Amino acid sequence: EIENLSYPDAVHFLAKRVNLPVPVDREAAEADRLRSRLLALNRDAARYYYDILQKPEGAAVQAYLNRRQIRRGIAVRFGMGAAPEGWDRLMRAMTAKGYSKQELIKAGLIVQNKNGGLYDKFRNRLILPVVDVRGDVVGFGSRVIDKSEPKYMNTSETLVYSKRRVLYGLNLAKKTKRPNIILCEGNLDVVTLHQAGFDNAVACMGTALTQEQIRLLSRFTKELVLCYDNDGAGQMATDRALELLQNSEFTVKVLRLPQRLVDGHYVKQDADDFIKYQGRDAFEQLLSGSANGIEFTMSEIAAKYDLKDDKGRIAYAGEIAETLCKLNDPVGREV
């Protein structure tokens, strides 16, 4: 109950604690052995990255965290680390621990080029371990600390990691005392919100919300707050999520982040920006005043038409009717 785990997950959680194998059928035994090796490898890689961050060679990543105003305590809570420069630093460290290069490839930690050469996937980056609800490190997110591309890089699909089935920060958010879970776009948005006291924030791993993630969330809450960026991509992600969550068991709300005035121009901002510039209390006010999903959709549709004009009102009524007829709840439609 404390960990908010399902029965099978609780069995695995306790078995891992006392180092007992969970019985599996023979056909699954080999896959289970490989899965255990990859999870152990990910754990050791996370420790390696964490240790690098504490050393002088992690100073550039630490300086980046300081610029982002991320305190040491929250960096430790999320197990943040630093991938050093160099092509094979992690590979050499992990093979020295007894892991094979093939296991490193299968874990998505090293990459093979066209000529057969091997090199570390993550180099000179901030590392954000992705931990599932059982407490296993299943993959990694990362961000550059300079202007290079790609800005964000995550673990590719592996035996233990599927971006469709995991949510960044849910291992911590599942214990929240708040009545809902906030769904953000970026990993660092989650970190900033947790640091500000909103320990119910999670993020999708570089993909739109999926049915698998919705089922996972349903184990921990019945109310979701969508808090995506206020740009075009964020708007599309919000609309997609509302469509998926329509007629679900969730109460859905949308938190609209206002644009920020900079040098006479309005610029988009994410949750991380809003917390930094407007503060925790302002975000709490936004959270308490967030519109429910259908209200948000209706206001979006209304903004497309001139409601002072007959043609505009007719067009608006037609599109609203199409939206409302998709609601299964007759009381909701009537309201």
Backbone torsions as a table, in degrees:
resi	resn	phi	psi	omega
1	GLU	NA	-38.5	179.4
2	ILE	-62.4	-43.9	-178.6
3	GLU	-83.3	-8.8	-179.9
4	ASN	56.5	51.7	-177.5
5	LEU	-107.4	151.5	171.0
6	SER	-71.7	168.3	-178.5
7	TYR	-58.3	-51.3	179.9
8	PRO	-60.2	-40.4	179.3
9	ASP	-65.6	-35.6	177.7
10	ALA	-64.2	-40.0	177.8
11	VAL	-61.0	-48.5	179.3
12	HIS	-63.0	-41.1	-179.2
13	PHE	-60.2	-47.6	-178.6
14	LEU	-71.5	-37.3	178.7
15	ALA	-61.7	-40.8	179.5
16	LYS	-65.3	-37.3	-178.5
17	ARG	-61.6	-39.3	-177.5
18	VAL	-103.9	11.9	175.1
19	ASN	59.4	44.5	175.6
20	LEU	-111.5	137.3	176.9
21	PRO	-73.3	142.3	174.9
22	VAL	-87.0	125.9	-177.4
23	PRO	-58.6	136.3	176.4
24	VAL	-135.9	161.0	177.9
25	ASP	-72.4	163.1	-172.6
26	ARG	-61.1	-39.0	-178.8
27	GLU	-62.4	-33.2	-177.5
28	ALA	-89.2	-6.3	-173.4
29	ALA	-61.2	-44.5	-178.0
30	GLU	-67.1	-42.8	177.7
31	ALA	-63.3	-37.6	179.5
32	ASP	-66.6	-38.4	178.8
33	ARG	-64.5	-44.2	178.9
34	LEU	-64.6	-41.4	178.3
35	ARG	-58.6	-44.5	179.4
36	SER	-61.7	-40.9	178.9
37	ARG	-64.0	-42.5	-178.3
38	LEU	-68.0	-37.8	177.3
39	LEU	-65.7	-40.5	177.6
40	ALA	-64.9	-41.4	177.7
41	LEU	-61.5	-45.9	178.3
42	ASN	-60.2	-41.3	179.2
43	ARG	-62.1	-44.8	-179.6
44	ASP	-68.6	-35.4	176.9
45	ALA	-65.6	-40.7	178.5
46	ALA	-62.2	-41.0	177.3
47	ARG	-64.6	-39.7	178.7
48	TYR	-61.3	-49.4	179.7
49	TYR	-62.2	-40.3	179.4
50	TYR	-60.9	-45.4	-179.6
51	ASP	-63.7	-38.9	178.8
52	ILE	-60.0	-39.1	-178.9
53	LEU	-62.5	-29.6	-178.6
54	GLN	-82.2	-10.2	-175.8
55	LYS	-98.9	166.5	178.7
56	PRO	-55.4	-33.1	-179.0
57	GLU	-71.3	-10.0	174.9
58	GLY	-96.8	10.0	-174.1
59	ALA	-62.4	-36.6	-178.1
60	ALA	-66.9	-39.5	177.8
61	VAL	-69.0	-39.4	178.2
62	GLN	-63.3	-38.9	178.0
63	ALA	-63.7	-37.4	177.3
64	TYR	-64.0	-44.0	177.9
65	LEU	-60.7	-39.0	178.4
66	ASN	-63.4	-41.6	178.3
67	ARG	-63.7	-35.4	178.7
68	ARG	-81.7	1.3	178.3
69	GLN	60.3	36.3	176.7
70	ILE	-94.5	116.2	-175.3
71	ARG	-73.8	157.7	-177.0
72	ARG	-60.2	-40.9	-177.6
73	GLY	-59.2	-41.1	-179.1
74	ILE	-74.5	-33.2	176.8
75	ALA	-63.4	-38.2	177.8
76	VAL	-68.3	-41.8	-179.0
77	ARG	-59.6	-37.7	179.5
78	PHE	-90.3	1.8	177.4
79	GLY	65.0	31.2	-176.1
80	MET	-62.6	151.3	-179.8
81	GLY	-144.4	-175.6	179.6
82	ALA	-130.8	129.1	172.0
83	ALA	-89.2	121.1	-176.1
84	PRO	-73.7	165.8	171.9
85	GLU	-69.7	162.1	-177.6
86	GLY	111.8	151.8	-172.2
87	TRP	-85.4	-23.4	-171.7
88	ASP	-141.8	27.3	-177.1
89	ARG	-62.5	-49.7	179.8
90	LEU	-65.6	-43.1	-178.3
91	MET	-56.9	-44.6	-179.6
92	ARG	-67.2	-39.2	-179.6
93	ALA	-66.4	-40.0	-177.4
94	MET	-77.7	-37.1	176.7
95	THR	-66.5	-30.7	175.7
96	ALA	-65.7	-23.8	177.2
97	LYS	-86.8	-1.8	176.0
98	GLY	103.9	4.1	177.8
99	TYR	-85.3	142.9	179.5
100	SER	-84.5	159.3	177.3
101	LYS	-64.3	-32.5	177.8
102	GLN	-64.2	-39.1	176.8
103	GLU	-65.7	-38.0	178.1
104	LEU	-64.9	-37.5	176.4
105	ILE	-66.2	-45.4	-178.6
106	LYS	-65.4	-26.5	176.9
107	ALA	-83.5	-6.4	-179.7
108	GLY	76.4	17.3	-177.1
109	LEU	-91.2	-25.6	173.0
110	ILE	-127.3	158.4	-174.1
111	VAL	-126.3	145.4	177.7
112	GLN	-104.7	128.9	178.9
113	ASN	-86.9	-179.6	-175.3
114	LYS	-61.9	-28.1	-178.3
115	ASN	-89.8	3.8	179.1
116	GLY	90.8	-2.0	178.8
117	GLY	-73.0	148.5	-178.8
118	LEU	-112.4	141.9	178.0
119	TYR	-151.9	157.8	179.5
120	ASP	-63.5	136.8	177.6
121	LYS	-70.7	-42.5	-176.4
122	PHE	-102.3	121.4	-179.6
123	ARG	-140.8	132.8	178.1
124	ASN	53.1	53.4	-176.8
125	ARG	-139.3	155.3	165.4
126	LEU	-74.6	131.7	-177.8
127	ILE	-109.6	133.4	179.8
128	LEU	-123.8	97.5	179.3
129	PRO	-60.0	140.5	176.9
130	VAL	-101.7	117.0	-175.7
131	VAL	-111.9	130.9	-179.6
132	ASP	-84.3	-179.8	-174.2
133	VAL	-69.8	-15.4	175.3
134	ARG	-82.4	-12.2	-177.9
135	GLY	96.3	9.1	178.6
136	ASP	-89.3	139.3	171.8
137	VAL	-78.1	110.4	-174.9
138	VAL	-101.1	-16.1	-179.5
139	GLY	-175.2	-168.5	-176.7
140	PHE	-141.9	141.8	165.3
141	GLY	-106.3	159.7	179.9
142	SER	-152.7	160.7	177.3
143	ARG	-142.7	140.7	176.0
144	VAL	-70.3	157.9	179.6
145	ILE	-111.1	4.8	176.7
146	ASP	-128.7	-152.1	-176.5
147	LYS	-97.5	7.9	-175.4
148	SER	-73.1	168.1	-179.7
149	GLU	-122.0	153.0	-4.8
150	PRO	-74.8	147.0	-177.8
151	LYS	-63.1	-46.2	179.9
152	TYR	-113.8	141.7	177.5
153	MET	-145.0	127.4	-179.3
154	ASN	-116.5	163.7	172.1
155	THR	-58.2	136.6	174.0
156	SER	-76.5	171.9	-177.1
157	GLU	-60.2	131.5	178.7
158	THR	-135.1	-179.4	177.3
159	LEU	-60.3	-30.7	-175.4
160	VAL	-107.8	-6.3	-175.9
161	TYR	-131.0	122.7	172.0
162	SER	-132.3	119.1	-175.3
163	LYS	-63.4	-21.2	178.4
164	ARG	-72.9	-19.4	-170.5
165	ARG	-113.9	7.8	-176.1
166	VAL	-133.8	151.5	176.8
167	LEU	-129.2	127.7	-178.8
168	TYR	-67.0	128.6	177.0
169	GLY	91.2	-6.8	-177.4
170	LEU	-67.1	-27.8	176.9
171	ASN	-60.7	-27.3	176.8
172	LEU	-96.0	-42.3	-176.1
173	ALA	-65.4	-24.5	-177.5
174	LYS	-63.1	-18.7	-178.6
175	LYS	-97.4	4.3	-176.1
176	THR	-62.1	151.6	173.5
177	LYS	-95.4	-5.4	178.6
178	ARG	-72.4	155.8	-172.1
179	PRO	-81.3	-2.2	-175.6
180	ASN	-144.3	177.4	173.7
181	ILE	-123.8	133.1	179.3
182	ILE	-93.0	127.0	-179.8
183	LEU	-103.6	115.4	-177.3
184	CYS	-107.4	177.3	177.5
185	GLU	-90.8	-46.1	-169.7
186	GLY	-111.3	152.9	178.6
187	ASN	-61.5	-40.3	-177.9
188	LEU	-72.9	-24.2	170.7
189	ASP	-61.1	-43.4	179.1
190	VAL	-60.7	-46.0	-178.8
191	VAL	-60.5	-47.2	-178.9
192	THR	-62.9	-42.3	179.7
193	LEU	-65.0	-43.0	177.3
194	HIS	-61.2	-41.6	179.7
195	GLN	-62.3	-32.8	-179.7
196	ALA	-84.0	0.4	177.7
197	GLY	103.6	-0.4	178.4
198	PHE	-95.6	78.1	-172.9
199	ASP	-82.5	16.5	178.8
200	ASN	-108.4	17.3	-177.5
201	ALA	-92.4	139.0	175.1
202	VAL	-138.7	168.6	177.6
203	ALA	-142.9	147.7	170.7
204	CYS	-72.1	153.5	-176.9
205	MET	-92.8	76.9	174.8
206	GLY	66.4	26.3	179.7
207	THR	-148.0	164.0	176.2
208	ALA	-69.4	160.0	177.4
209	LEU	-56.8	137.8	-177.9
210	THR	-118.3	164.1	177.3
211	GLN	-62.7	-35.6	178.7
212	GLU	-63.2	-40.9	178.5
213	GLN	-68.5	-35.6	177.8
214	ILE	-62.9	-44.3	178.0
215	ARG	-62.3	-39.0	178.5
216	LEU	-64.0	-45.0	-179.7
217	LEU	-63.4	-32.8	-176.5
218	SER	-63.9	-17.1	177.8
219	ARG	-76.1	-17.5	-171.1
220	PHE	-119.8	-16.9	-178.1
221	THR	-157.6	162.5	173.1
222	LYS	-118.8	6.0	178.5
223	GLU	-134.5	126.1	178.4
224	LEU	-115.2	140.8	173.5
225	VAL	-117.1	117.0	179.4
226	LEU	-85.0	122.6	-177.8
227	CYS	-132.2	68.6	179.8
228	TYR	-90.7	167.1	179.9
229	ASP	-60.3	154.4	-177.8
230	ASN	-94.2	40.5	173.4
231	ASP	-111.2	-175.4	-177.5
232	GLY	-60.4	-43.2	-179.5
233	ALA	-65.2	-39.0	178.4
234	GLY	-66.0	-37.7	177.8
235	GLN	-64.0	-42.9	178.9
236	MET	-64.2	-40.8	179.3
237	ALA	-64.1	-38.2	178.3
238	THR	-64.8	-47.4	-179.4
239	ASP	-61.3	-42.0	179.7
240	ARG	-63.3	-43.5	-179.8
241	ALA	-65.4	-42.2	179.3
242	LEU	-62.1	-38.0	178.6
243	GLU	-64.3	-43.4	179.8
244	LEU	-66.6	-35.6	-173.8
245	LEU	-88.9	-3.9	179.9
246	GLN	-61.9	134.4	179.7
247	ASN	63.4	20.0	175.8
248	SER	-87.7	178.3	179.1
249	GLU	-76.8	-6.9	-176.1
250	PHE	-84.0	145.9	159.7
251	THR	-86.4	124.6	-174.9
252	VAL	-115.5	132.6	174.6
253	LYS	-124.3	156.7	178.6
254	VAL	-121.2	124.4	177.4
255	LEU	-99.2	113.3	-179.2
256	ARG	-89.3	119.0	176.6
257	LEU	-85.2	120.2	-179.6
258	PRO	-70.3	154.6	174.6
259	GLN	-72.7	157.8	-176.3
260	ARG	-110.4	138.4	-179.6
261	LEU	-84.8	117.8	179.5
262	VAL	-130.5	117.3	178.6
263	ASP	51.7	43.2	176.8
264	GLY	81.4	1.5	179.5
265	HIS	-123.4	144.0	175.9
266	TYR	-86.9	131.2	-179.9
267	VAL	-123.5	151.9	178.9
268	LYS	-69.7	154.8	174.8
269	GLN	-144.7	150.7	176.2
270	ASP	-102.2	-176.7	-178.0
271	ALA	-60.4	-37.4	179.4
272	ASP	-60.4	-47.7	178.1
273	ASP	-61.2	-46.1	-175.0
274	PHE	-60.7	-45.4	179.2
275	ILE	-60.4	-42.0	-177.4
276	LYS	-66.4	-43.0	-172.2
277	TYR	-94.1	-33.0	-178.8
278	GLN	-104.8	-23.7	174.5
279	GLY	96.8	168.7	-175.7
280	ARG	-63.0	-46.0	-175.7
281	ASP	-63.6	-38.2	179.0
282	ALA	-64.7	-37.6	178.2
283	PHE	-68.3	-38.0	177.9
284	GLU	-60.8	-39.4	177.8
285	GLN	-65.1	-43.4	177.3
286	LEU	-60.5	-42.3	-177.6
287	LEU	-62.7	-43.6	-178.6
288	SER	-71.8	-22.4	-178.9
289	GLY	-102.6	11.1	-176.7
290	SER	-65.0	142.6	-177.6
291	ALA	-80.3	148.9	175.0
292	ASN	-72.3	165.0	-170.1
293	GLY	-56.5	-45.4	-176.1
294	ILE	-71.1	-35.0	175.7
295	GLU	-62.1	-41.9	179.3
296	PHE	-61.5	-46.3	-179.7
297	THR	-62.5	-41.9	-179.6
298	MET	-65.0	-39.5	179.2
299	SER	-67.4	-34.5	176.4
300	GLU	-62.5	-45.4	-179.4
301	ILE	-66.3	-41.5	-179.1
302	ALA	-60.8	-34.5	-177.7
303	ALA	-66.9	-16.4	-178.4
304	LYS	-82.3	-14.3	-171.9
305	TYR	-125.2	155.0	172.2
306	ASP	-87.9	103.4	-174.4
307	LEU	-79.7	0.8	173.7
308	LYS	-90.1	-9.2	-177.4
309	ASP	-105.8	137.9	-178.2
310	ASP	-57.2	-47.0	179.9
311	LYS	-61.2	-40.3	178.7
312	GLY	-62.8	-42.6	-179.4
313	ARG	-66.5	-38.2	179.2
314	ILE	-65.0	-45.5	179.5
315	ALA	-63.2	-41.3	178.7
316	TYR	-62.0	-45.7	-179.7
317	ALA	-60.3	-40.2	179.6
318	GLY	-64.3	-44.1	-178.7
319	GLU	-71.5	-37.5	178.3
320	ILE	-63.9	-40.6	179.6
321	ALA	-60.2	-41.9	178.2
322	GLU	-61.1	-37.8	-179.9
323	THR	-69.4	-47.6	-175.2
324	LEU	-68.8	-31.1	-177.5
325	CYS	-69.7	-12.9	177.2
326	LYS	-81.3	-11.6	179.0
327	LEU	-78.3	128.1	-179.4
328	ASN	-75.7	-29.6	-174.8
329	ASP	-81.1	112.7	-177.9
330	PRO	-63.2	-32.4	178.6
331	VAL	-67.3	-42.8	177.6
332	GLY	-60.1	-40.6	178.1
333	ARG	-63.1	-43.5	-177.7
334	GLU	-63.8	-45.0	179.0
335	VAL	-60.3	NA	NA
